[in-house]
């Protein structure tokens, strides 16, 4: 780049027109903007000199010359020469002709190179004898030039570090910030955006201050990272300086174990029956994992019996726990525990597996615990034998010896011919239809419960008479039939 400055300098020459002279004029100081001259003497030096070219007589045309010369080492620009004559002198002509003659002749030259001179030829007519005093001034602009070196700072960013790693392991990256330019890069700061799956102690946005970097200087900084989850991540780095920005990124692949857990067991168990549950843990990932732990939360409807592979039972939280250690990639491990169903209901078995590296996984299985009703019926005659025309009774006892309530019990009795129904006593009302005694349904008989029906009859005919009782429930539409034979006799 070339810087220029244009100071204004004025020179003045005064001499009688009849003599040659050069007016010494001191240079005005050069005012420079944005540049420094190569040397303090590198300035234009413009001088004026009057030159007599012939006789000068009163009322006769005469000539003189005004020489403008640049004796300096730099060109002069916008040169303005002004000549002043007494009122007794009339200016007739000039070569070159003045640009302005209203007050006094004025010449303008655009440029005057170093060592160059220009002569103004003036034709005039003096009107009075004696000394003829003339004067002239010159104004010009000096041009100072130099070539300045403009430096350009630059930034470059490089990332060096492992592109693969394991969960839980350090994956430290080294960031090198360089200035390949020719100037100083100032206030350099490195910004790192830590992606998911990687961790830095400062969080997700890390700022590292470098300061200034000289031309050609490089500075490495460490970015310590730890892999926390499997997958591919993009680490983005940005270096910023004054009016400078450079970006870089690198891809990091983290290998991680991937546990999968499954639980198998019966979906239905009757109360007080044994049930075994098997838990399978598989490492579907690409890396092994250590310190694998399996937990089976046992629901309240079940009772713990035993566990294989040194499983431990915790009665406080009702859980079985196994510490199985290391599982290689692609490996599966099975554990099992035996339980007893103790309470009717729907229950969920929750299992969980976790390792040193990786996210815990869970599974669940629902088991329905049901009971069975075991209804039995007994029919007993209170008197046997029984004299004809004598009242007697039958007792029908119904028990539920099962583990579940029996629903909707219906009792019906076929009365033998030769007996007359007198009355009944029991939990439900009755109706007699064509010799069949029908009792209203009993809604529920709890496990371990019993009910008793009493049927009072009067024997009318001698002989062996048979009472048949029939019982149905919601669980069994096939009737339970019990008969009782009674001997009625006459005198």
C-alpha angles and dihedrals in degrees: 000000000000118000119201135194127190113202117179115238125186124201127184130202122190125177141134109270090237095066138055116239142151119218111223109224126181117234118253111235114269112242108214128196122193096346142072120219116243090238134007088240094054095103134112116261111199120185135183125215131181113220123197109220102176149346117318112211133166113269092002128112111251136172137222135172133231111203119203113195136177108212094169132098097246131059120260118225135202095012115193117192119190123188125200123201131182117259089252090067123078118202109224104175144336138199113245093028114238119260090222130022103165097107103000135343113282127188125191124201119186098207141008115187122212109287092010121128136186127202123212111206111209126195113200143164117223114211100192137042121241134056115348109207116198131173137190136190132199129203123188145158121244120218119211118187136183139159113243124198111236112202122210119204116206138185132217128179128205128182120205123180145098116310093199134045147145129264109268094023126110116255101186117186125203115216117199117196114194137183107215091171132093100247136060116276106215134201094012114185129180118216119194124190107205111210128218112281092042128077135204123185090237095055133243097325115053123187121196118183115215102173119202125354120200123218109292093007123135130192126192122208129186123233107195111205134175124207111237104168138022125256140064120308134184116222110203122202128187126185116200131189135159102313089341130110129171127173135199137170140188134197120233123192117203119200113212139173116252115205124203123189130196132178126204127190144121118308091204130037130169118229116277091018126126121251130185124203123197122200120200121196118191129185103219093171131097096248136056122249130208135211095032113184128190123199128189114194105209114214121232094253091067135069122215115240108167145324131214128226092040094298112178124220121217110199093189095065095018097236140134117220132194127190104203100168120206126019117189123219108283094013125129129203127193130203130174142192133197121227138176123225108236108164134042114243146081114291136182123217109210120199129182135187126195136174138192092263121034142033120300114252130206141195136180140203128197121220125187115213112204136177134217127227116225106195119188128181131202127191118198131178111218094212129032124199100027127192115238114261090026123119119239137160143224123216119209113194119192119192133183106213093170134095097251134057116260116231134214101003114194121192125193128174130198106215113213119242109259097047128092122214112236105170145324134225123196147103094290137040123255142218129199116221120175094328094317118115109213122193123202113255118274106225100212141356111196123226107277092015130123140193131197128212120194121200118194117204140169118223113232102169132045118238144072105309122191125213114201119200120194124193129187130180137186089258094053126029090183104093124241106229126200125174131198123197118210127184115223116191138185131210 
